[in-house]
Amino acid sequence: MSKGFHFLTLVALLALTSSFVSAYDPSPLQDICVAINDPKSAVFVNGKFCKDPKLANANDFFFSGLNIPRNTSNPVGSTVTPVNVDQIPGLNTLGISFVRIDYAPYGLNPPHTHPRATEILVVLEGTLYVGFVTSNPDNRLFTKVLNKGDVFVFPIGLIHFQFNVGHTNAVAFAGLSSQNPGVITIANAVFGSNPPINPDVLAKAFQLDKKVIKNLQKQFWYNN
């Protein structure tokens, strides 16, 4: 084959690799960039103003309280406690965050996506039925029952869920590959948007009577 073909192939591979890299949080260009709300004497990096590194301290990289069980008395029976750049400003530009998830018996972390992060979850207590669905056209469902110490991965952007199938409380911790992974709860986004989506659109999409759609839109959709 010609050298020109090899060169074009190399360029294409480099472009493809670059596209994968840009799909995640950009790499930091300095050791630390502690997020700060006050823009005075600060530099804007990755969506946040950075504190002067000389003024940073250990508390900028610290969060306490993930050992405390959360209240799960809500419609879905679960509570997510995030530890992202809003809780630990020192996470800014580091491309990682963490959550604790508490589940009541038969509690659900409802179907949702993280548009900017892959999630890796480990069960600390209880038994969870977890799963995710791949994109069109296959829409394959991958599920697993997890017990204490088991680990499961939810790929970036895919709809996923966790359901406590046990008679006792359950607890899980999860790491995410973004300082601000974002959460889109499917039911809330579709039926609880502000302003509401035109009922004709949803009636057509779900092949339901418009009265059913309007009834769904009137309900309170809990945003976990």
VEXTOR-612338 format. One line per 5 residues: number of its first residue (from 1); their letters; for each residue z, y, x of N, C-alpha, C. Coordinates in steps of 0.001 Angstrom, whole numbers, plus 524288, in hexadecimal, padded with zeros to 5 digits. Atoms other than C-alpha are relative to their C-alpha. Layout:
BEGIN
NUM = A = Z:Y:X:Z:Y:X:Z:Y:X | ...
END
This chain:
BEGIN
1 = MSKGF = 80000:7FB50:80344:80000:80000:80000:80000:804E5:80369 | 8006B:7FB3A:7FCF2:7FDA5:80DFE:80464:8054D:80281:800D6 | 7FB2B:7FD27:7FEF5:8080F:81688:80A6E:8012A:803D5:7FB94 | 7FF48:7FC51:80446:805A7:8202E:7FF6C:802C5:7FD92:7FB5F | 7FD7F:802BC:8045D:80997:81615:7F548:805C4:7FF2C:8011D
6 = HFLTL = 7FA86:800CC:7FE8C:81619:812C7:7FCB1:8030E:80516:7FF99 | 7FD62:7FAEF:80031:81946:82137:7FDB3:8012C:8018A:7FA5C | 7FF37:7FEAA:80580:81759:8235E:7EF18:80434:7FC98:7FD85 | 7FBFC:8038B:80202:81FA3:81767:7EC24:8056A:801C4:801B0 | 7FB02:7FE24:7FDF2:82A83:81C99:7F4E5:801C7:804E2:7FD20
11 = VALLA = 7FEB3:7FB33:802CF:829F3:829E1:7EE49:801E2:7FEC4:7FA7A | 7FE7B:80181:8054F:82AAF:8236D:7E0DF:80570:7FDA6:7FFE3 | 7FAD6:80267:7FFBF:83681:81B4E:7E4E8:8043B:80413:800FA | 7FC39:7FBDC:7FEE6:83D64:8273A:7EA76:800F6:80350:7FB23 | 7FF70:7FCEC:804C7:83AB9:82EBC:7DDE8:80341:7FD15:7FBFB
16 = LTSSF = 7FD07:8032E:803B6:84003:82381:7D5BE:805BB:7FFD3:8017F | 7FA9B:8001A:7FE1F:84C37:82283:7DE33:802B9:80526:7FEE6 | 7FDBF:7FADB:800F7:84E6D:8311B:7DCFC:8015A:800B3:7FA48 | 7FEE8:7FF86:80598:84D89:83018:7CE33:804EC:7FD1A:7FE85 | 7FB2F:802E1:80107:85851:825C8:7CE2D:804B7:8031F:801D3
21 = VSAYD = 7FBA6:7FD04:7FDD5:860F9:82E2F:7D6C5:80150:804A0:7FC88 | 7FF14:7FB57:80325:85F2D:83A31:7CE3A:8022D:7FEC5:7FAA4 | 7FDF8:8017A:80521:86372:83273:7C243:805EB:80019:7FFCD | 7FA4E:7FFFA:7FFC2:8719D:8332D:7C6B5:801E6:8053E:8020E | 7FDE4:7FB1E:7FE11:87ACE:83E0D:7CABA:7FE18:800FD:8058B
26 = PSPLQ = 801CB:7FEDE:7FAB4:87594:84503:7D6CC:80451:7FF49:80400 | 7FC2D:800C3:7FBD9:87C3C:841FE:7E3AB:80226:80540:801CC | 7FDB5:7FB1A:7FE2B:885BC:84C54:7E899:7FE01:8016A:80569 | 801A8:7FE13:7FAE6:881DA:854BA:7F41D:80497:80226:80316 | 7FB4A:7FE6D:7FD44:88FE1:85790:7F7FF:80446:7FC0A:7FEB9
31 = DICVA = 7FBD5:803D9:800C6:89CA9:84FE6:7F8DA:80257:80046:7FA8F | 7FD85:7FF57:80517:8A2D7:85581:7EC90:7FDAD:804B5:7FD37 | 801D7:7FBA3:8033C:89EDE:85E71:7E15F:8034E:80008:7FB10 | 7FC4A:80015:80457:8AAC0:86002:7D88B:7FE39:803C5:7FBBB | 801D8:7FCC9:80456:8A65C:864F5:7CB35:8040E:80416:7FE89
36 = INDPK = 7FC8A:7FBB6:80172:8AC03:871F9:7C6F9:7FD52:80335:7FBCB | 80241:7FCF8:80447:8AA21:87A32:7BAC0:7FEFA:805A6:8017C | 80088:7FA93:7FE55:8AB5F:8873D:7C1BB:7FB96:8006F:803F9 | 8046A:7FFAF:7FC65:89E4A:88ABE:7C80B:800D3:803A0:804A6 | 7FF17:7FC62:7FBB3:8A451:894F2:7D10E:800C6:7FD02:8051D
41 = SAVFV = 7FF9B:8026D:7FACF:8A2D2:89124:7DF58:7FEFF:7FA21:7FFB7 | 80136:8058A:800A0:89CD9:8842E:7DB37:7FA20:7FF27:80052 | 8057C:8017A:7FFA9:88FF4:87CFD:7DCBF:7FEC1:7FC50:7FB82 | 8018C:80341:80472:888B9:876DE:7D135:7FD21:7FB2C:801F7 | 80254:804E5:7FE31:885E2:86879:7D429:80080:7FBDD:7FBC1
46 = NGKFC = 7FFFA:8047A:80394:8820B:85D6D:7CAE1:8029F:80133:7FAC5 | 7FDFD:7FE9E:80520:885B3:864B1:7BE7E:8056F:80250:7FFF6 | 7FAB8:7FDD5:7FFAF:892ED:8699F:7C34A:80050:803F4:80475 | 7FEC7:7FC8D:7FBAA:8980F:874C4:7CB6F:803C5:7FD37:803A4 | 7FCBD:802B0:7FC22:89E43:86FD9:7D7FD:80427:803A6:80232
51 = KDPKL = 7FBB6:7FD30:7FD81:8AB5F:87455:7DCDF:7FF02:80057:805E1 | 8002E:7FF9A:7FA50:8ABF2:87942:7EAC7:802D3:7FB49:8024E | 7FD80:804AF:7FDD4:8AEA9:86CA4:7F281:8053B:80111:8029F | 7FB18:7FEB6:7FD69:8B97F:873A7:7F9D2:80482:80079:7FC1A | 7FBF9:7FF6E:80404:8C0B4:87583:7ECEA:800FE:7FAF4:7FD05
56 = ANAND = 7FF4E:80506:802AA:8BF5A:86761:7E85E:80518:7FD70:801AD | 7FB2C:802C2:7FEC0:8CB87:85EED:7E7BC:7FFDD:7FA94:7FD8C | 7FFED:80574:801C0:8CF6D:850E5:7E496:7FFC3:7FF7D:7FA15 | 80009:8004B:805B5:8D161:853D7:7D61D:7FA83:80069:7FDB5 | 80569:7FFB3:801C4:8C2D6:856C4:7D50B:7FD71:7FA9F:7FFC0
61 = FFFSG = 8022B:8054C:7FFBF:8C087:84835:7D768:803A2:7FC03:7FD62 | 7FBC5:80342:80212:8CBB4:842DC:7CF2B:8001C:80021:7FA0E | 7FF13:80064:805A7:8CE0F:83E20:7C139:8044E:7FC06:7FF2A | 7FB9D:8037D:80100:8DA3F:837B9:7BBC6:8002A:7FE74:7FA43 | 7FF05:80188:80563:8DCF9:82FD3:7AF98:7FCAD:7FBA5:7FDD2
66 = LNIPR = 80338:80440:80211:8D30D:824D1:7AE7E:80328:7FB11:7FEE2 | 7FC97:80473:80138:8DE86:81B64:7ADBF:80246:80052:7FA82 | 7FD98:7FF19:8051E:8E278:82102:7A084:7FC59:7FE2D:7FBA4 | 80337:801B2:80471:8DD65:819EC:7944F:7FED9:80493:7FC59 | 80197:7FBD3:8038C:8D5F3:822D4:78B12:8007F:7FE4B:7FA4F
71 = NTSNP = 7FF9F:800F5:8059D:8D702:82410:77C5A:7FAB0:7FE47:7FDE2 | 804EC:80206:80217:8CC95:81BC2:775BB:7FFD4:80033:7FA09 | 7FFE9:7FF7D:805B8:8CFE6:81FA7:767BF:7FBA2:803AE:7FE3B | 8048F:7FD08:801B0:8C249:8245E:76439:7FC31:7FC45:7FD4F | 8037D:80364:80310:8B6D7:81F3B:75C10:7FD95:7FB72:802F7
76 = VGSTV = 80283:80446:7FD16:8B11E:816ED:7670E:803E7:7FCA1:802F7 | 7FBFE:80322:7FD6D:8BDDA:81245:76D1A:7FF91:7FFC8:805DF | 80030:7FFC2:7FA44:8BB34:8166D:77B10:80049:805A8:801C0 | 7FFB8:7FAC5:7FDBD:8BD6B:82215:783E8:7FE36:7FFC7:805AB | 801FD:7FFA5:7FAA9:8B627:825CF:79047:80297:8049D:802B5
81 = TPVNV = 7FDA5:7FBDD:7FCD4:8BD61:82D91:79AB3:7FC90:800E2:804C3 | 80396:7FF25:7FB9F:8B367:8339B:7A3FD:802A8:8026E:804B7 | 7FE73:7FD69:7FB22:8B5A5:8374C:7B215:7FAEA:8016B:802C0 | 804DA:7FE31:7FDAD:8A99A:83F06:7B5AE:800D9:80544:8029C | 7FF80:7FB16:7FD1F:8A6CE:84C0E:7BC12:8034A:80403:7FD0B
86 = DQIPG = 7FCBD:7FC61:802F8:8ADD8:8531B:7B106:805D1:7FF01:800DD | 7FA85:80155:7FEEF:8BA8E:84BF6:7B444:8013F:8004E:805DB | 7FF53:7FFBB:7FA50:8B8C1:84B02:7C314:7FB9C:8035C:8022F | 80431:7FC8B:7FE38:8B114:856D5:7C7D5:7FDAC:7FE68:8053A | 801FE:801D0:7FAF8:8AFC9:8508E:7D53E:7FBB4:7FBF6:7FF88
91 = LNTLG = 80445:803BC:800CE:8A64F:846B2:7CF44:7FAA9:8029A:80017 | 804FF:7FD42:8001C:89BD5:8512E:7CEE0:7FC9F:7FE7A:804AB | 80413:801B9:7FC47:88F8F:84C6D:7D62A:800DA:7FA81:8021C | 7FEE3:80528:7FDBF:895BC:83F15:7D907:7FD95:7FB82:7FCE4 | 80311:803DF:802D4:88E33:837CB:7CE6E:802FC:7FB52:7FDF4
96 = ISFVR = 7FCE4:80460:801FC:89932:82F80:7C8D7:80428:8020D:7FC46 | 7FBB1:7FEB1:80388:8A342:82F94:7BDDE:80272:7FAF2:7FE0E | 7FCC9:80480:80166:8ACF3:82693:7B73E:80201:800C2:7FA75 | 7FDA0:7FF9A:8052E:8B248:82377:7A9B7:803DB:7FB92:7FF29 | 7FC9A:80412:80222:8BD5A:81BF9:7A36F:7FE9E:7FF82:7FA38
101 = IDYAP = 80130:800EB:80582:8BA5F:815BC:79646:8043C:7FC8D:7FDA8 | 7FC03:802F2:802DA:8C534:81150:78D0C:7FDBF:7FE2B:7FACD | 801F5:80246:804D9:8C216:8084D:781A4:8048C:7FDD3:7FCCD | 7FC6C:80298:803A2:8CA6F:804F3:775DC:7FDD1:7FA92:7FED5 | 80234:80500:801AE:8C92E:7F702:770BA:7FB36:800E9:7FC82
106 = YGLNP = 80504:7FF60:802B4:8BB05:7F627:76BFB:7FDEE:8059A:8004F | 801FF:7FAC0:7FF13:8B8C2:803D6:77122:7FAA6:7FFD4:80293 | 8056B:7FFC3:7FE22:8AAEE:807EA:774A1:7FEF9:80506:802FD | 80279:7FB7F:7FD85:8A4FB:810FB:77EA1:7FA5A:7FFC9:7FE25 | 804DF:800CA:802E2:89910:81329:775F8:7FB1F:800A5:8035F
111 = PHTHP = 804E2:7FFA3:7FD05:88AE2:81224:77A72:7FEE8:80597:801CC | 800D6:7FADC:7FDAC:88800:81D6B:7839F:7FCCD:7FF62:804F7 | 802C0:80011:7FAFF:8807A:82112:78FD3:80264:80410:803A2 | 7FED6:7FC0D:7FC0A:88338:82845:79C74:7FAC1:80188:80267 | 80544:7FE9E:7FE3D:87697:82FAE:79F2A:7FF79:800CD:805DA
116 = RATEI = 8005D:7FED4:7FA6C:87A1B:83273:7AD4B:802D7:7FC1B:8037C | 7FCD2:80370:7FCB2:881BA:82692:7B209:7FFAE:7FA45:7FE76 | 7FEE1:8058C:800A8:882CD:817FB:7B3D1:805EA:7FF67:7FFC0 | 7FA5E:800E5:800A6:8902E:812AC:7AFEB:8016B:7FA7B:801BA | 7FDE9:80522:7FE9E:897EF:80787:7B5F1:80592:7FFB7:7FDF5
121 = LVVLE = 7FB18:80059:802EA:8A378:80301:7ADB4:8030F:7FB2E:80199 | 7FC8F:80466:7FEDA:8AF25:7FA65:7B102:80453:7FFCF:7FBE5 | 7FBF4:800B2:803FE:8B89C:7F4DF:7A6EB:80545:7FF35:802A6 | 7FAB8:80089:7FDEC:8C705:7F6AE:7AA1A:80376:7FCC0:7FC6D | 7FCEF:802ED:803DA:8CCC1:7F11D:79D8F:7FC8E:7FEBD:7FB51
126 = GTLYV = 802A9:80155:804D3:8C784:7E9FD:791B5:7FACA:7FD40:800C3 | 80510:802A1:80017:8BA64:7E429:78E0E:7FC0B:80378:7FD3A | 803FC:7FC88:80224:8AE34:7EC55:78BCE:7FAC6:7FD35:7FF6A | 8056F:80195:800C7:8A0FD:7E8ED:78618:7FCB1:804CC:80139 | 802F8:7FB75:7FE38:89777:7F1F0:78D2A:7FA2F:7FEBE:7FFF6
131 = GFVTS = 80597:800F3:7FFCE:888EB:7F3D8:78D65:7FCDE:804FA:8009D | 803A6:7FB9C:7FFDC:87D24:7FC85:78F8F:7FAA7:7FE26:7FE29 | 8053A:8011F:80202:86F51:7FD4E:78A1F:7FBFD:802AD:80378 | 80415:7FDBC:7FCB2:8632D:7FF58:7926B:7FC5F:80374:7FCBF | 8038B:7FC57:80292:8589F:80941:78F45:7FB7A:7FD33:7FD4A
136 = NPDNR = 804A6:8020E:802A0:84C76:80759:786F2:7FC1D:7FDD9:8040A | 80075:80267:80529:844FB:7FEEA:78477:8037C:7FB39:7FF37 | 7FD1B:804EE:80070:84DEA:7F357:78766:80521:8008F:7FD0E | 7FADB:7FF34:8026E:85B0D:7F8FE:78318:80376:7FB2B:80082 | 7FCD3:804AC:7FF12:861DF:7ED4C:7893F:805C8:8015E:80006
141 = LFTKV = 7FA52:7FF4A:8001F:8706A:7EC0B:786B0:80288:7FC64:80403 | 7FCFB:802F5:7FC25:878FA:7E7C7:7921F:805C1:80089:7FE96 | 7FA7D:7FFCB:80180:886E2:7E427:78E40:8033B:7FC36:80341 | 7FC5D:80356:7FD21:892CF:7DE25:7948E:80578:800EB:7FDD8 | 7FA75:7FF7A:8014A:8A0F4:7DB79:790F8:802FE:8005E:8051E
146 = LNKGD = 7FD28:7FEF7:7FB26:8A9A0:7E129:79B96:805D6:7FF49:7FF3A | 7FA4E:80085:7FFDE:8B798:7DD94:79ECF:8022D:8030E:804A0 | 7FD60:7FD18:7FBDB:8C17D:7E388:7A81D:7FD92:7FECE:80555 | 80246:8009B:7FAD2:8BB53:7E5CF:7B56C:7FA1D:7FF89:80016 | 805B4:80070:80036:8AD45:7E452:7B0BF:7FD73:80562:80072
151 = VFVFP = 802E0:7FB26:7FF04:8A310:7EE8C:7B447:7FA9B:7FFA2:7FD76 | 8052C:7FFDF:80271:896A4:7F2AD:7AD28:7FD77:80542:80124 | 802F0:7FB3E:7FEC3:88BF4:7FCA9:7B005:7FC8D:80189:7FB66 | 80373:7FDCD:803FC:88512:80574:7A62E:7FC16:8039C:802BE | 803E8:7FCD6:7FD3D:8783C:80AD3:7ABBC:7FF7C:80584:7FDBC
156 = IGLIH = 8006D:7FA7D:8016C:875B7:81967:7AB58:7FC92:800CA:7FB2D | 80309:7FE5B:80480:87135:81EEE:79E5E:7FF8B:7FC21:7FB8F | 800AB:803EC:80419:871E0:81240:7968A:80496:8000F:7FC25 | 7FBF3:80046:80407:87959:810F1:789B9:80399:7FB62:80125 | 7FC3E:8042C:7FEEB:885D1:80923:78BCF:804FC:800D1:7FCD1
161 = FQFNV = 7FB44:7FFDF:8033B:892EA:80626:7856C:80408:7FC4B:80244 | 7FBC3:803BA:7FEE6:8A013:7FF58:78700:80339:7FF5C:7FB09 | 7FD10:8013B:804C2:8A78E:7F894:77C12:8047C:7FC5C:80165 | 7FB62:8032F:7FEEC:8B56A:7F359:77D1D:8004C:7FB93:7FC00 | 80000:8047C:80394:8B4BB:7E5B0:77747:8054A:7FD41:7FFE2
166 = GHTNA = 7FADA:8026F:7FFCE:8C303:7E2AD:77A18:803BB:8022A:7FBF5 | 7FBF8:7FE5C:803BA:8CF45:7E3F2:771DE:803B9:80403:80266 | 7FC90:7FC54:7FD48:8D5B9:7ECD6:77BFA:7FCD5:80492:8021F | 802A5:7FB90:7FD97:8D2A8:7F9C6:78273:7FCF1:7FE40:804D0 | 80315:80105:7FB4C:8C87F:7F9F4:78D3C:7FF63:80511:80309
171 = VAFAG = 800BB:7FB81:7FC8C:8C674:802F5:798DE:7FBAB:7FEBA:803DE | 8040F:80098:7FC07:8BAB1:804E7:7A1A8:7FF87:8050C:80314 | 8015D:7FB90:7FCBD:8B751:80DE7:7ACEA:7FA2F:7FF94:80138 | 8058F:80014:7FEB9:8A96C:811E5:7B015:7FEAA:80461:803C5 | 80226:7FC1D:7FC7A:8A27A:818FC:7BB0A:7FA77:8014B:7FE55
176 = LSSQN = 8053B:7FE48:80184:89633:820FD:7B880:7FD72:802F7:80479 | 802D0:7FDF4:7FB76:88BB3:8255F:7C1FC:7FE46:805A8:7FF54 | 80108:7FA6B:80084:88C5C:833D0:7BE93:80526:802D4:7FF74 | 7FB53:7FCD9:800B7:89677:83E8B:7BF56:80080:801CB:7FA57 | 80019:7FE62:8057B:89280:841D1:7B14D:7FC0C:7FC99:7FD1E
181 = PGVIT = 803C1:803CB:8020B:88C49:835C0:7AB15:7FDCF:8013E:7FAA1 | 801B0:7FEE9:80550:88B44:83B23:79D46:800CF:7FB52:7FC74 | 7FF5C:80426:803E3:88D81:8334D:790DC:7FD04:80180:7FB13 | 8029C:7FF4E:80507:884B2:831F2:784FA:8019B:7FB70:7FC89 | 7FE68:80406:803BC:88B56:82A5A:77A00:7FBCD:7FFAD:7FBC9
186 = IANAV = 804BF:80078:8031D:87FE7:82509:77224:800CB:801A4:7FA50 | 7FF2A:7FEBF:80587:88571:825BA:7644C:8011B:805CA:7FF3F | 7FE98:7FA82:8006D:88B23:83335:7668E:7FB49:80382:800F3 | 80494:7FCD8:7FEBE:87EA0:8386F:76C9D:7FC00:7FFF0:7FB94 | 80400:8008F:8040A:875F8:83345:761AF:801D0:80225:7FABD
191 = FGSNP = 7FE2C:7FE8B:80537:87E57:8356A:7559E:803CC:8049B:7FFFF | 7FC3B:7FBBF:7FFCB:887D1:83FCA:75A5C:7FE34:804A0:8032E | 80205:7FBAF:7FCD4:87EDD:8494A:76180:80103:8053C:7FD55 | 7FF08:7FAC1:801F5:880C5:857ED:75FED:7FBA0:803A5:801D5 | 80025:80126:8059A:878E5:85C42:75888:7FDFE:7FA7C:7FEF7
196 = PINPD = 801A5:80556:80131:875D3:84F79:7517F:7FA1F:7FF3C:8009B | 80585:8016B:7FFE1:868E8:8489B:753CC:7FE0A:7FFA4:7FA5F | 80255:80049:80533:85FDA:849AC:74814:80070:7FA70:7FDDD | 7FF57:80542:80232:86359:83E1B:73F1D:7FADF:7FD02:7FF60 | 80512:80299:8007E:854D5:83B5A:73D15:7FE8C:7FD38:8050E
201 = VLAKA = 80122:80255:7FAE6:85391:838A8:74BA0:80307:7FAEB:800AB | 7FCB5:8049E:7FF47:85EF1:82F1C:74BD6:7FEC6:7FBC5:7FBFA | 80168:803D5:80403:85B04:8289E:73F09:7FB28:7FCFA:801AC | 804C4:8028B:7FE1F:84DB1:825CC:744E3:80128:7FC93:804B8 | 7FEDC:802E0:7FB2A:85326:8217E:75201:80301:7FAFC:7FEF9
206 = FQLDK = 7FCA7:80485:80108:85D4E:81830:74C64:7FE4F:7FCE1:7FB35 | 801F4:802AB:804B1:8557D:81445:74043:8045C:7FF5D:7FBF4 | 7FBC2:7FFE3:803CB:860CD:8181D:73770:7FEF7:80435:7FBEF | 80055:7FC00:80404:861E6:81FC9:72ADC:80290:804FF:801FB | 7FDF5:7FB00:7FE18:86441:82E3B:72D5E:8059B:800EE:7FE37
211 = KVIKN = 7FA99:7FF73:801D0:870CC:82D88:72553:803C9:7FD4F:803C3 | 7FCBD:802D0:7FC33:87632:82395:72EEC:800A3:8034C:804EA | 7FFD3:7FCAE:7FB58:872B7:82C89:73A45:803AB:8049F:7FF2C | 7FCA5:7FB7B:80116:8793C:83842:733EE:805BB:7FE70:7FFCF | 7FAA0:801EF:8002B:88566:8302D:73178:8020E:7FF07:80582
216 = LQKQF = 7FE71:800EC:7FA91:885B9:82C14:73FC4:800FA:8052C:802D2 | 7FF62:7FAF3:7FD69:88427:83A33:7440E:804E5:802DF:7FE33 | 7FB3B:7FD7E:801F5:88FCB:83E3A:73BBC:804EA:7FDCA:80285 | 7FB70:80287:7FDB6:898D4:834D2:742BD:8018F:8029F:80521 | 7FE1A:7FE14:7FAF5:8A132:83886:74E57:7FED0:7FBEB:80426
221 = WYNN = 80166:80396:7FBCA:89B97:83268:75A9F:80341:80148:804C5 | 7FC58:7FF1A:7FBB4:8A5EC:830F5:7650E:7FD1F:7FFF5:80536 | 80294:7FF6A:7FAED:8A172:8357D:77277:803B7:7FE45:80447 | 7FC40:80224:7FC39:8A88B:82CBA:77C36:7FF12:8024B:8056F
END
